[in-house]
Amino acid sequence: MRPSMRAASMAAGALCIALSATACAGAGGGSAAGDPNSINVLMVNNPQMEDLQRLTADNFTKETGIAVNYTVLPENDVRAKISQEFSSQAGQYDVASLSNYEIPFFAENKWLAPLDSVAKDPEFNQADILPAYTESLTGKDGKLYGEPFYGESSFLMYRKDIFEAKGLTMPEKPTWDQVADLAAKADGAEPGMNGICLRGQPGWGQVFAPLTTVVNTYGGTWYDKDWNAQVNAPEFTEATEFYVNLVRKHGEAGAAQAGFTECLNNMSQGKVAMWYDATSAAGALEAEASPVKGKIGYAQAPVKKTKSSGWLWTWSWAMQAASKKQDAAGKFIAWASSREYEELVAAKLGWAKVPSGKRISTYENAEFQQAAPFFKAERFAIENADPKNPGAQARPAVGIQFVGIPEFAALGTSVSQGVSSAIAGQGTVAEALAKGQQAAQKIGNKYK
């Protein structure tokens, strides 16, 4: 059975924590309260969003007269802040960066306003958005509740020059066993260089984003099709032990606190030879100012028992139902997800930094192809990700690197703390997963 709307609302509310955040004024600054031409946007601090913040005042605001006040937070913090804000419908923020994980149940709880005006605008061209994202951002009522800012899957990034110097060869579609062997051989290839970077920071969207794809391809799952928890099953345990051992032996320094941003810095600064993570990271690695521009190779997400294992994700714009600035908010969303904005980024920052992964036309653009040597690998990974069948057995909910239920965020974060402790050498995988199994089964029982 499906829990009631109230149960879903309570589950999301459990994520909320009190946070204080300093708003970063993107265009005009100040409060948007009472001003129909000023909106508040809450978003994650990824590089693409930081570029957006810098480009807003001289472009969107200049063209429309709409000031945008940004609050920019790290991933774990922004998730909690958004959950707190949208579940209470406080109306302080008009727009937030949400993903294909949250948007379906946020929409079901009526926390979001539909984006019909954007989707039906011929200039926006909804048909140009990759179908996987339009589908994943559409509610049960058939209305669209999110527009992607950028989309991503996951793949393996590696230093071509280091591999050549060490006589190593990266398969186009490597296995995790091959990756572990290559990490050992690349370890110490240059002074202070480790073999691989893998997220170890606690958080369902941090360590468990890549780790759950490893679990999937090892034949594991959070739940079987009947909502029986499988967190301490042999396959889940084997995958987690492998991941923890790999990052402990050949991973980055301080791995237990390393997330996406830390691994991006490690890869950019030449501190690691490989990195398995989001395809969206490639744009920063290939940017003009990147120390490793032109030195990176791209292979598909490593596998074990499945044909593919890359995740499917999009940071998207969603509008709070309680917003009193929906017209202005809709114009911002249409601009930030537009082809026009991609062309602006290309002109100002270069095609490699375009927030790609969402529009068909971007991958067909010759200038983007030339500037983004990862474009084929990225598009292949996105189009071959299967949220409905990501592993070796049937699942009760959609999702590759997450389980598509509101309770997963709290569950995944709770289990991740034990896994991060194991990476830090302060606990065991068995202990972490045993606790996780109990918590997961309590949730699973509600869905039976």
C-alpha positions in Angstrom: 0.0 0.0 0.0 1.0 3.6 -0.3 1.3 5.8 2.8 -1.1 8.6 3.2 -0.2 12.2 2.1 0.1 13.1 5.7 2.7 10.3 6.2 4.7 11.5 3.2 4.5 15.1 4.5 5.7 14.0 8.0 8.6 12.0 6.4 9.8 15.0 4.5 9.3 17.2 7.5 11.6 14.9 9.4 14.4 16.1 7.2 14.0 19.7 8.3 16.6 21.2 10.6 16.9 24.8 11.7 19.5 26.5 9.6 20.6 30.1 9.4 21.7 31.1 5.9 23.2 34.3 4.5 21.6 35.3 1.3 24.0 36.1 -1.5 22.6 38.9 -3.5 22.7 37.9 -7.2 21.0 40.9 -8.7 20.1 43.9 -6.8 20.3 42.3 -3.4 18.0 42.9 -0.5 14.7 41.4 0.4 12.1 40.4 -2.2 9.2 40.8 0.2 6.4 42.9 -1.3 8.3 43.7 -4.6 6.8 41.9 -7.6 10.0 42.5 -9.5 12.3 40.8 -6.9 12.4 37.1 -6.2 14.3 34.8 -3.8 16.1 31.7 -5.1 17.5 29.0 -2.8 20.1 26.8 -4.5 23.0 24.4 -4.1 26.6 25.8 -4.4 27.7 23.7 -7.4 29.9 25.5 -10.0 27.1 25.8 -12.5 24.9 27.6 -10.0 27.8 29.9 -9.0 28.2 30.8 -12.7 24.5 31.6 -12.8 24.7 33.9 -9.8 27.5 35.9 -11.5 25.6 36.2 -14.8 22.2 37.1 -13.5 22.4 40.9 -12.8 23.9 41.9 -16.2 21.7 39.7 -18.2 18.4 38.5 -16.8 17.8 41.5 -14.5 18.9 44.0 -17.1 16.5 42.4 -19.7 13.5 41.9 -17.4 13.9 44.3 -14.5 13.5 41.3 -12.1 16.1 41.2 -9.3 17.2 37.8 -8.1 18.3 37.3 -4.5 20.2 34.1 -4.1 20.8 32.0 -1.0 23.6 29.5 -1.9 24.3 26.5 0.4 26.3 23.3 0.4 24.3 20.2 -0.8 23.4 18.7 2.5 22.5 22.1 4.0 20.4 23.2 1.0 18.4 20.0 1.1 17.4 20.5 4.7 16.7 24.2 4.1 14.5 23.5 1.1 12.6 20.7 2.9 12.0 23.1 5.8 10.8 25.9 3.6 8.6 24.0 1.2 7.0 21.7 3.7 5.9 24.7 5.8 4.9 26.7 2.7 6.4 29.8 4.3 6.7 31.5 1.0 10.1 33.1 1.7 11.7 31.5 -1.4 10.0 31.6 -4.7 12.3 29.2 -6.5 14.6 26.4 -5.4 17.0 23.9 -6.9 15.3 20.6 -6.5 16.0 17.2 -8.1 14.1 14.4 -9.7 14.2 12.7 -6.3 12.2 15.4 -4.4 10.0 16.9 -7.1 7.5 13.9 -7.5 6.5 13.8 -3.8 6.8 17.6 -3.3 4.3 17.9 -6.1 2.0 15.3 -4.6 2.0 17.2 -1.3 1.0 20.3 -3.3 4.1 22.2 -2.2 5.0 23.1 -5.8 3.3 25.3 -8.5 3.0 23.7 -12.0 5.2 25.2 -14.7 2.6 25.1 -17.5 3.5 28.6 -18.7 7.2 27.6 -19.2 6.5 24.2 -20.7 4.0 25.6 -23.2 6.2 28.5 -24.3 7.3 27.8 -27.9 10.5 29.8 -27.3 11.5 27.6 -24.4 10.9 24.4 -26.5 10.1 21.7 -24.1 10.6 19.1 -26.8 14.3 19.9 -26.7 14.6 18.7 -23.1 15.8 15.1 -22.9 12.6 13.0 -22.4 14.0 11.2 -19.3 13.9 14.5 -17.4 10.5 15.7 -18.6 9.1 12.3 -17.5 10.9 12.4 -14.1 9.8 15.9 -13.3 6.1 15.4 -14.2 3.6 14.7 -11.4 1.0 12.1 -11.1 -1.5 14.7 -12.3 0.4 15.0 -15.6 1.6 18.5 -14.9 5.3 19.5 -15.1 6.7 20.7 -11.8 10.4 21.1 -12.6 12.7 22.4 -15.4 16.2 21.1 -15.5 19.1 23.5 -15.0 21.5 20.7 -15.9 21.3 16.9 -16.1 23.8 14.2 -15.3 24.6 10.6 -15.1 27.8 9.3 -13.6 31.0 8.1 -15.3 34.7 7.5 -14.6 37.1 10.3 -15.2 40.9 9.5 -15.4 44.2 11.2 -16.2 45.1 10.1 -19.7 48.7 11.4 -19.3 49.2 9.5 -16.0 47.8 6.3 -17.5 50.1 6.6 -20.6 53.1 7.3 -18.4 52.4 4.2 -16.3 51.4 2.0 -19.3 47.9 1.6 -18.1 44.8 1.2 -20.3 41.3 2.2 -19.3 38.5 0.1 -20.9 35.6 2.1 -22.4 33.3 0.1 -20.1 35.4 -0.9 -17.1 34.4 -3.3 -14.3 34.9 -2.4 -10.7 37.6 -5.1 -10.4 39.5 -3.4 -13.2 39.1 0.0 -11.6 40.5 -1.3 -8.3 43.5 -2.8 -10.0 44.1 0.5 -11.9 43.8 2.5 -8.7 46.5 0.4 -7.1 48.8 0.9 -10.1 48.2 4.6 -10.4 48.7 5.2 -6.6 51.8 7.4 -6.2 52.2 7.9 -10.0 53.1 11.5 -9.0 54.2 12.8 -5.6 51.1 13.0 -3.4 48.8 11.5 -6.0 46.3 8.8 -4.9 44.7 6.3 -7.2 41.1 7.3 -7.0 38.6 9.8 -5.5 35.3 8.5 -4.2 32.8 10.4 -2.0 33.0 9.4 1.6 31.1 12.4 3.2 27.9 11.4 5.1 24.7 12.1 3.3 22.3 10.2 1.1 23.3 12.5 -1.8 27.0 12.3 -0.9 28.6 8.9 -0.2 25.4 7.0 -1.1 25.1 8.6 -4.6 28.0 6.7 -6.0 27.9 3.8 -3.5 24.3 2.9 -4.3 25.3 2.5 -8.0 28.0 0.1 -6.8 25.4 -1.8 -4.7 23.1 -2.0 -7.8 25.7 -3.5 -10.1 26.8 -5.9 -7.4 23.3 -7.3 -7.4 22.1 -5.5 -4.3 19.2 -3.2 -3.5 17.8 -1.2 -0.6 14.5 -3.1 -1.0 13.2 -6.1 -2.9 10.0 -5.7 -4.9 7.9 -6.6 -1.8 9.5 -3.9 0.4 11.7 -6.3 2.3 14.8 -4.4 3.4 18.1 -5.7 1.9 20.6 -3.4 3.5 22.6 -6.1 5.2 22.1 -8.7 2.5 25.3 -10.3 1.1 25.3 -8.3 -2.1 24.8 -4.9 -0.4 27.5 -5.9 2.1 30.0 -7.0 -0.5 29.5 -3.8 -2.5 29.9 -1.6 0.5 33.0 -3.5 1.8 34.5 -3.2 -1.7 33.9 0.6 -1.8 35.2 1.2 1.7 38.3 -0.9 1.2 39.0 0.8 -2.2 38.8 4.3 -0.9 40.8 3.4 2.3 43.6 1.8 0.3 43.8 4.0 -2.7 41.5 7.0 -2.2 42.0 10.6 -1.4 43.2 12.1 1.9 40.4 12.8 4.3 38.0 10.6 2.3 35.5 10.3 5.1 34.7 14.0 4.7 35.1 14.3 1.0 32.0 15.0 -1.2 31.6 16.2 -4.7 33.3 19.5 -4.2 36.3 18.0 -2.5 36.8 15.4 -5.2 36.4 18.0 -7.9 39.2 20.0 -6.2 41.4 16.8 -5.8 41.0 16.0 -9.5 41.6 19.5 -10.7 44.7 19.9 -8.5 46.3 16.6 -9.7 45.9 14.9 -6.4 44.1 11.8 -7.8 44.4 9.8 -11.0 40.7 8.8 -11.2 37.4 9.9 -10.0 34.0 8.2 -10.3 31.2 10.8 -10.0 28.7 13.0 -11.8 29.1 13.6 -15.5 28.4 17.3 -14.8 31.9 17.6 -13.2 33.5 17.3 -16.6 32.6 20.9 -17.6 34.7 22.3 -14.7 37.6 19.9 -15.6 37.6 21.1 -19.2 37.2 24.8 -18.5 39.8 27.2 -19.9 41.3 27.9 -16.4 41.4 24.2 -15.4 44.9 22.9 -14.7 43.9 19.5 -16.1 42.1 20.7 -19.2 42.7 18.2 -22.1 44.3 15.7 -19.8 41.1 13.8 -18.8 39.6 10.6 -20.3 36.1 9.5 -19.8 34.8 5.9 -19.4 31.3 4.6 -18.5 30.3 3.9 -14.9 32.1 0.7 -13.7 30.0 -2.5 -13.5 30.0 -5.9 -11.9 26.9 -7.9 -12.7 24.9 -5.3 -14.8 25.4 -3.9 -18.2 25.4 -0.3 -17.0 25.3 1.4 -13.6 25.3 5.2 -14.2 22.8 7.2 -12.2 20.2 9.7 -13.5 20.0 13.1 -11.9 19.0 16.7 -12.6 19.2 19.8 -10.5 16.0 21.5 -11.6 14.1 24.7 -10.8 10.9 24.3 -9.0 8.5 27.0 -7.8 7.0 27.1 -4.3 3.2 26.9 -4.4 3.1 29.6 -1.7 5.1 32.1 -3.8 3.3 35.4 -4.5 5.7 36.1 -7.3 4.9 33.3 -9.7 5.0 35.3 -12.8 8.5 36.6 -12.1 9.6 33.2 -10.8 8.3 31.6 -14.0 10.3 34.0 -16.2 13.5 33.3 -14.2 13.0 29.5 -14.5 12.4 29.8 -18.3 15.6 31.9 -18.6 17.8 29.8 -16.4 16.9 26.5 -18.2 16.8 28.0 -21.7 19.0 27.5 -24.7 19.6 31.2 -24.6 21.2 30.9 -21.2 23.5 28.1 -22.4 24.6 30.4 -25.3 25.3 33.2 -22.8 27.5 30.9 -20.7 29.3 29.8 -23.8 30.0 33.4 -24.8 31.1 34.5 -21.4 32.8 31.4 -19.9 33.2 28.9 -22.8 31.2 26.0 -24.1 32.8 23.5 -21.7 31.1 25.3 -18.8 27.6 25.2 -20.3 25.1 23.5 -17.9 24.6 20.6 -20.2 22.9 17.3 -19.9 19.4 18.5 -20.5 18.9 19.7 -24.1 19.2 17.6 -27.3 20.3 20.6 -29.2 23.3 21.1 -27.0 24.7 17.7 -27.9 24.2 18.4 -31.6 26.0 21.8 -31.4 29.4 21.5 -33.1 31.0 24.2 -30.8 29.9 22.3 -27.7 31.2 19.0 -29.1 34.6 20.6 -29.8 34.9 22.2 -26.4 33.5 19.2 -24.5 35.5 16.0 -25.2 33.2 14.3 -22.7 30.0 15.0 -24.7 29.6 11.5 -26.2 30.3 9.7 -22.9 27.9 12.0 -21.0 25.0 11.7 -23.4 25.4 7.9 -23.6 25.4 7.6 -19.9 22.3 9.8 -19.5 20.3 8.0 -22.2 21.2 4.5 -21.0 20.3 5.1 -17.3 17.2 3.2 -16.3 15.6 4.5 -13.1 12.9 1.7 -13.3 15.3 -1.2 -13.6 18.7 -0.2 -12.3 19.9 -3.5 -10.9 19.7 -7.2 -11.1 16.1 -7.6 -9.7 12.8 -5.8 -9.6 12.4 -2.7 -7.4 9.3 -1.4 -5.6 10.1 2.3 -6.4 11.9 4.2 -9.2 15.4 5.6 -8.7 19.0 4.5 -9.4 21.1 6.2 -6.7 18.1 6.7 -4.5 14.8 5.0 -3.6 11.9 7.2 -4.8 10.2 7.7 -1.4 10.3 10.6 0.9 11.7 8.6 3.8 14.9 7.7 1.8 16.6 10.9 2.5 16.7 10.4 6.2 17.3 6.7 5.9 20.2 7.1 3.5 21.8 9.8 5.5 21.5 7.8 8.7 23.2 4.7 7.2 25.8 6.9 5.5 27.1 8.1 8.8 28.1 4.5 9.7 29.7 4.0 6.3 31.7 7.2 6.6 32.8 6.1 10.0 34.0 2.8 8.5 36.0 4.8 5.8 37.5 6.8 8.7 38.5 3.5 10.4 36.2 4.2 13.3 33.6 1.4 12.8 32.8 -1.5 10.5 30.6 -1.9 7.5 28.7 -4.8 9.2 27.8 -2.6 12.1 26.6 0.2 9.9 24.5 -2.0 7.7 23.0 -3.9 10.6 21.6 -0.7 12.0 20.5 0.4 8.5 18.6 -2.9 8.0 16.5 -2.3 11.1 15.7 1.3 10.1 15.0 0.4 6.5 12.6 -2.4 7.5 10.5 -0.1 9.6 10.0 2.1 6.6 9.4 -0.9 4.3 6.7 -2.2 6.6 4.6 0.9 5.9 4.6 0.3 2.2 3.5 -3.4 2.4 
